[in-house]
Amino acid sequence: MELVKIPKRPNNPLDLPPGLLKKIAFGVAALLVIIIGYSSFYTVQEQERAAILTFGKFTKESSAGLHFKWPYPIQQVIIVPAELTQRIYIGYRQEGDVITPVDEEALMITGDENIVSADAVVQWKIHNIQQYLYNIDNPEQFLRNAASSSIRSVIGSEKLDYAITDGKTEIQDKVRVKLLELQGKYNTGMQIIDIKFQDIEPPIGQVADAFQKVTNAREEKNTKINNAAKYENDIIPKARGEAQALLENAEGVKKSRILNAEGDVAQFNAIYAEYAKSPGVTESRLIIETLEKIMPKAKIFISDSSSDTVKYLPINELLRNTGSSSASATGSASGSGAASGSGAASGAAGTAQGGTPK
């Protein structure tokens, strides 16, 4: 009996060349390393922030720059434009320069049961990433509904005439307050920066034309009121300035008269003090000074008549010698003490040119 030798099965079932299997394994491993390394780094732009999820749970957030994370499925990154101010439009849509009205959002009823069309734009940004991602399903749609609800609530309590004329600013403030209350109530993670109305007006047609005339009349009224206020603000300060100038002038005159009176009193007191010391001398000096004031051009001669001797004074000859053509006066002093030092003059006699002294 002949024995048949069965050949041994090789270890390579795919019948690959030796060493090729190791190369494939090495390549797969290198590819996995590259994929893991690439997925472990992420970049956040300047106007963005990233939420880091670890096993599907929010753990932290990161700001702009290059960051490292554990590869998926350990960690996952969700990037949102948290630093970017965004806008939503109520009552219309805007894409570039194309504006499309949305009547179902714009038309609403006022407090006096009139129809008005209101268009507004809301500026907002992401404030809290965790609340923004997990507390609401569609943040922008929620914000649109909340803004529309707030606008309808406020305008529904105001009259049409007030809403389309003077009440626009106040309505904006009330809508903003209500919108902030809704955001705080539901913790949406969105920050309301501002809300502005583009138009608050009646529907297009004859009603709009009539209200436009009313609006123009109110604007003209406000213009005239502003002009009157401007005129008032110009006239009143000038009148107050003139009144103040008159008061200050009167105060100056008052002080001047008081000072003059005080000076006269001081002068009188000084004269009286000298008079008390020497009454005769002071009296004579006052008489002489008074004569000089009331007869400034007259020549005054004073003689001493303390003795019994009759004195002769040739006044006419003295006047002719001086060549004076003006009137002169002579005084004969009587009394006691003029020559002896009392200086008292009892009288003065005046004569015109050519007269004879007595």
Contacts in CASP RR format, 6 or more apart in sequence:
PFRMAT RR
TARGET T0000
AUTHOR 0000-0000-0000
METHOD contacts of the structure
MODEL  1
MELVKIPKRPNNPLDLPPGLLKKIAFGVAALLVIIIGYSSFYTVQEQERA
AILTFGKFTKESSAGLHFKWPYPIQQVIIVPAELTQRIYIGYRQEGDVIT
PVDEEALMITGDENIVSADAVVQWKIHNIQQYLYNIDNPEQFLRNAASSS
IRSVIGSEKLDYAITDGKTEIQDKVRVKLLELQGKYNTGMQIIDIKFQDI
EPPIGQVADAFQKVTNAREEKNTKINNAAKYENDIIPKARGEAQALLENA
EGVKKSRILNAEGDVAQFNAIYAEYAKSPGVTESRLIIETLEKIMPKAKI
FISDSSSDTVKYLPINELLRNTGSSSASATGSASGSGAASGSGAASGAAG
TAQGGTPK
12 18 0 8 1.000
12 21 0 8 1.000
35 71 0 8 1.000
36 71 0 8 1.000
37 71 0 8 1.000
39 71 0 8 1.000
39 72 0 8 1.000
40 68 0 8 1.000
40 69 0 8 1.000
40 70 0 8 1.000
40 71 0 8 1.000
41 66 0 8 1.000
41 67 0 8 1.000
41 68 0 8 1.000
41 69 0 8 1.000
42 50 0 8 1.000
42 66 0 8 1.000
42 67 0 8 1.000
42 69 0 8 1.000
42 77 0 8 1.000
42 79 0 8 1.000
43 65 0 8 1.000
43 66 0 8 1.000
43 67 0 8 1.000
44 50 0 8 1.000
44 62 0 8 1.000
44 63 0 8 1.000
44 64 0 8 1.000
44 65 0 8 1.000
44 67 0 8 1.000
44 79 0 8 1.000
45 64 0 8 1.000
45 79 0 8 1.000
46 64 0 8 1.000
46 83 0 8 1.000
47 64 0 8 1.000
47 81 0 8 1.000
47 82 0 8 1.000
47 83 0 8 1.000
47 84 0 8 1.000
48 64 0 8 1.000
48 79 0 8 1.000
48 80 0 8 1.000
48 81 0 8 1.000
48 82 0 8 1.000
48 83 0 8 1.000
48 84 0 8 1.000
49 61 0 8 1.000
49 62 0 8 1.000
49 63 0 8 1.000
49 64 0 8 1.000
49 79 0 8 1.000
49 80 0 8 1.000
49 82 0 8 1.000
49 83 0 8 1.000
49 126 0 8 1.000
49 129 0 8 1.000
50 61 0 8 1.000
50 62 0 8 1.000
50 67 0 8 1.000
50 77 0 8 1.000
50 78 0 8 1.000
50 79 0 8 1.000
50 80 0 8 1.000
51 58 0 8 1.000
51 61 0 8 1.000
51 77 0 8 1.000
51 78 0 8 1.000
51 79 0 8 1.000
51 80 0 8 1.000
51 129 0 8 1.000
51 130 0 8 1.000
51 133 0 8 1.000
52 58 0 8 1.000
52 59 0 8 1.000
52 60 0 8 1.000
52 61 0 8 1.000
52 62 0 8 1.000
52 69 0 8 1.000
52 75 0 8 1.000
52 76 0 8 1.000
52 77 0 8 1.000
53 59 0 8 1.000
53 75 0 8 1.000
53 76 0 8 1.000
53 77 0 8 1.000
53 78 0 8 1.000
54 70 0 8 1.000
54 74 0 8 1.000
54 75 0 8 1.000
55 73 0 8 1.000
55 74 0 8 1.000
56 76 0 8 1.000
58 130 0 8 1.000
58 133 0 8 1.000
58 134 0 8 1.000
59 75 0 8 1.000
61 129 0 8 1.000
61 130 0 8 1.000
64 83 0 8 1.000
69 75 0 8 1.000
69 77 0 8 1.000
78 133 0 8 1.000
80 126 0 8 1.000
80 129 0 8 1.000
80 132 0 8 1.000
80 133 0 8 1.000
81 126 0 8 1.000
82 125 0 8 1.000
82 126 0 8 1.000
82 127 0 8 1.000
82 129 0 8 1.000
83 125 0 8 1.000
84 125 0 8 1.000
85 123 0 8 1.000
85 124 0 8 1.000
85 125 0 8 1.000
85 193 0 8 1.000
86 123 0 8 1.000
86 124 0 8 1.000
86 125 0 8 1.000
87 121 0 8 1.000
87 122 0 8 1.000
87 123 0 8 1.000
87 124 0 8 1.000
88 121 0 8 1.000
88 122 0 8 1.000
88 124 0 8 1.000
88 140 0 8 1.000
88 143 0 8 1.000
88 144 0 8 1.000
88 147 0 8 1.000
89 119 0 8 1.000
89 120 0 8 1.000
89 121 0 8 1.000
90 105 0 8 1.000
90 106 0 8 1.000
90 118 0 8 1.000
90 119 0 8 1.000
90 120 0 8 1.000
90 121 0 8 1.000
90 122 0 8 1.000
90 144 0 8 1.000
90 147 0 8 1.000
90 148 0 8 1.000
90 151 0 8 1.000
91 101 0 8 1.000
91 102 0 8 1.000
91 103 0 8 1.000
91 105 0 8 1.000
91 106 0 8 1.000
91 118 0 8 1.000
91 119 0 8 1.000
91 120 0 8 1.000
92 99 0 8 1.000
92 100 0 8 1.000
92 101 0 8 1.000
92 102 0 8 1.000
92 105 0 8 1.000
92 106 0 8 1.000
92 119 0 8 1.000
92 198 0 8 1.000
93 99 0 8 1.000
93 100 0 8 1.000
93 102 0 8 1.000
94 100 0 8 1.000
101 119 0 8 1.000
103 117 0 8 1.000
105 148 0 8 1.000
106 117 0 8 1.000
106 118 0 8 1.000
106 119 0 8 1.000
107 115 0 8 1.000
107 116 0 8 1.000
107 117 0 8 1.000
107 203 0 8 1.000
108 115 0 8 1.000
108 116 0 8 1.000
108 117 0 8 1.000
108 118 0 8 1.000
108 151 0 8 1.000
108 152 0 8 1.000
108 155 0 8 1.000
108 156 0 8 1.000
109 115 0 8 1.000
109 116 0 8 1.000
109 155 0 8 1.000
109 156 0 8 1.000
110 116 0 8 1.000
110 155 0 8 1.000
110 156 0 8 1.000
110 158 0 8 1.000
110 159 0 8 1.000
110 160 0 8 1.000
110 163 0 8 1.000
111 155 0 8 1.000
111 156 0 8 1.000
111 157 0 8 1.000
111 158 0 8 1.000
111 159 0 8 1.000
111 160 0 8 1.000
112 159 0 8 1.000
112 160 0 8 1.000
112 161 0 8 1.000
114 159 0 8 1.000
114 160 0 8 1.000
114 202 0 8 1.000
115 202 0 8 1.000
115 203 0 8 1.000
116 155 0 8 1.000
116 160 0 8 1.000
116 163 0 8 1.000
116 164 0 8 1.000
116 200 0 8 1.000
116 201 0 8 1.000
116 202 0 8 1.000
116 203 0 8 1.000
117 199 0 8 1.000
117 200 0 8 1.000
117 201 0 8 1.000
117 202 0 8 1.000
117 203 0 8 1.000
118 151 0 8 1.000
118 155 0 8 1.000
118 163 0 8 1.000
118 197 0 8 1.000
118 199 0 8 1.000
118 200 0 8 1.000
119 197 0 8 1.000
119 198 0 8 1.000
119 199 0 8 1.000
119 200 0 8 1.000
120 147 0 8 1.000
120 151 0 8 1.000
120 175 0 8 1.000
120 195 0 8 1.000
120 196 0 8 1.000
120 197 0 8 1.000
120 198 0 8 1.000
121 195 0 8 1.000
121 196 0 8 1.000
121 198 0 8 1.000
122 143 0 8 1.000
122 147 0 8 1.000
122 179 0 8 1.000
122 192 0 8 1.000
122 194 0 8 1.000
122 195 0 8 1.000
123 192 0 8 1.000
123 193 0 8 1.000
123 194 0 8 1.000
123 195 0 8 1.000
123 196 0 8 1.000
124 143 0 8 1.000
124 190 0 8 1.000
124 191 0 8 1.000
124 192 0 8 1.000
124 193 0 8 1.000
125 190 0 8 1.000
125 191 0 8 1.000
125 193 0 8 1.000
126 132 0 8 1.000
126 189 0 8 1.000
126 190 0 8 1.000
126 191 0 8 1.000
127 189 0 8 1.000
127 190 0 8 1.000
127 191 0 8 1.000
128 187 0 8 1.000
128 189 0 8 1.000
129 189 0 8 1.000
131 187 0 8 1.000
131 188 0 8 1.000
131 189 0 8 1.000
132 139 0 8 1.000
132 188 0 8 1.000
132 189 0 8 1.000
132 190 0 8 1.000
135 186 0 8 1.000
135 187 0 8 1.000
135 188 0 8 1.000
135 189 0 8 1.000
136 142 0 8 1.000
136 186 0 8 1.000
136 188 0 8 1.000
139 188 0 8 1.000
139 189 0 8 1.000
139 190 0 8 1.000
142 186 0 8 1.000
142 188 0 8 1.000
143 188 0 8 1.000
143 190 0 8 1.000
146 179 0 8 1.000
146 182 0 8 1.000
146 183 0 8 1.000
147 175 0 8 1.000
147 179 0 8 1.000
147 195 0 8 1.000
149 182 0 8 1.000
150 175 0 8 1.000
150 178 0 8 1.000
150 179 0 8 1.000
150 182 0 8 1.000
151 175 0 8 1.000
153 178 0 8 1.000
154 171 0 8 1.000
154 174 0 8 1.000
154 175 0 8 1.000
154 178 0 8 1.000
155 163 0 8 1.000
155 171 0 8 1.000
155 200 0 8 1.000
158 167 0 8 1.000
158 171 0 8 1.000
160 202 0 8 1.000
160 211 0 8 1.000
161 214 0 8 1.000
163 171 0 8 1.000
163 200 0 8 1.000
164 200 0 8 1.000
164 201 0 8 1.000
164 202 0 8 1.000
164 211 0 8 1.000
164 215 0 8 1.000
165 214 0 8 1.000
165 215 0 8 1.000
165 218 0 8 1.000
166 218 0 8 1.000
168 197 0 8 1.000
168 200 0 8 1.000
171 197 0 8 1.000
171 200 0 8 1.000
172 195 0 8 1.000
172 196 0 8 1.000
172 197 0 8 1.000
175 195 0 8 1.000
176 192 0 8 1.000
176 194 0 8 1.000
176 195 0 8 1.000
179 192 0 8 1.000
179 195 0 8 1.000
180 192 0 8 1.000
183 189 0 8 1.000
183 190 0 8 1.000
183 191 0 8 1.000
183 192 0 8 1.000
201 208 0 8 1.000
201 211 0 8 1.000
202 208 0 8 1.000
202 211 0 8 1.000
271 282 0 8 1.000
271 286 0 8 1.000
274 282 0 8 1.000
275 282 0 8 1.000
275 283 0 8 1.000
280 342 0 8 1.000
280 343 0 8 1.000
280 344 0 8 1.000
281 342 0 8 1.000
281 343 0 8 1.000
281 344 0 8 1.000
283 344 0 8 1.000
284 338 0 8 1.000
284 343 0 8 1.000
284 344 0 8 1.000
284 345 0 8 1.000
287 345 0 8 1.000
287 347 0 8 1.000
287 348 0 8 1.000
288 300 0 8 1.000
288 302 0 8 1.000
288 345 0 8 1.000
291 298 0 8 1.000
291 300 0 8 1.000
291 329 0 8 1.000
291 348 0 8 1.000
292 300 0 8 1.000
295 329 0 8 1.000
297 326 0 8 1.000
297 327 0 8 1.000
298 326 0 8 1.000
298 327 0 8 1.000
298 328 0 8 1.000
298 329 0 8 1.000
298 350 0 8 1.000
299 319 0 8 1.000
299 324 0 8 1.000
299 326 0 8 1.000
299 328 0 8 1.000
299 329 0 8 1.000
300 328 0 8 1.000
300 329 0 8 1.000
300 330 0 8 1.000
300 331 0 8 1.000
300 348 0 8 1.000
301 313 0 8 1.000
301 315 0 8 1.000
301 328 0 8 1.000
301 329 0 8 1.000
301 330 0 8 1.000
301 331 0 8 1.000
302 331 0 8 1.000
302 333 0 8 1.000
302 345 0 8 1.000
302 348 0 8 1.000
303 311 0 8 1.000
303 313 0 8 1.000
303 330 0 8 1.000
303 331 0 8 1.000
303 332 0 8 1.000
303 333 0 8 1.000
304 333 0 8 1.000
304 338 0 8 1.000
304 339 0 8 1.000
305 311 0 8 1.000
305 332 0 8 1.000
305 333 0 8 1.000
305 334 0 8 1.000
305 335 0 8 1.000
305 338 0 8 1.000
305 346 0 8 1.000
306 335 0 8 1.000
306 336 0 8 1.000
306 337 0 8 1.000
306 338 0 8 1.000
306 339 0 8 1.000
306 340 0 8 1.000
313 330 0 8 1.000
313 357 0 8 1.000
315 328 0 8 1.000
315 330 0 8 1.000
315 351 0 8 1.000
315 354 0 8 1.000
315 355 0 8 1.000
315 357 0 8 1.000
316 353 0 8 1.000
316 354 0 8 1.000
316 355 0 8 1.000
316 356 0 8 1.000
319 328 0 8 1.000
319 353 0 8 1.000
319 354 0 8 1.000
324 353 0 8 1.000
325 353 0 8 1.000
326 353 0 8 1.000
327 352 0 8 1.000
327 353 0 8 1.000
328 350 0 8 1.000
328 351 0 8 1.000
328 352 0 8 1.000
328 353 0 8 1.000
329 348 0 8 1.000
329 349 0 8 1.000
329 350 0 8 1.000
329 351 0 8 1.000
330 348 0 8 1.000
330 349 0 8 1.000
330 350 0 8 1.000
330 351 0 8 1.000
330 357 0 8 1.000
331 345 0 8 1.000
331 347 0 8 1.000
331 348 0 8 1.000
331 349 0 8 1.000
331 350 0 8 1.000
332 347 0 8 1.000
332 348 0 8 1.000
332 349 0 8 1.000
332 357 0 8 1.000
332 358 0 8 1.000
333 344 0 8 1.000
333 345 0 8 1.000
333 346 0 8 1.000
333 347 0 8 1.000
333 348 0 8 1.000
334 346 0 8 1.000
334 347 0 8 1.000
335 344 0 8 1.000
335 346 0 8 1.000
336 342 0 8 1.000
336 344 0 8 1.000
337 343 0 8 1.000
337 344 0 8 1.000
338 344 0 8 1.000
338 345 0 8 1.000
349 357 0 8 1.000
349 358 0 8 1.000
351 357 0 8 1.000
END
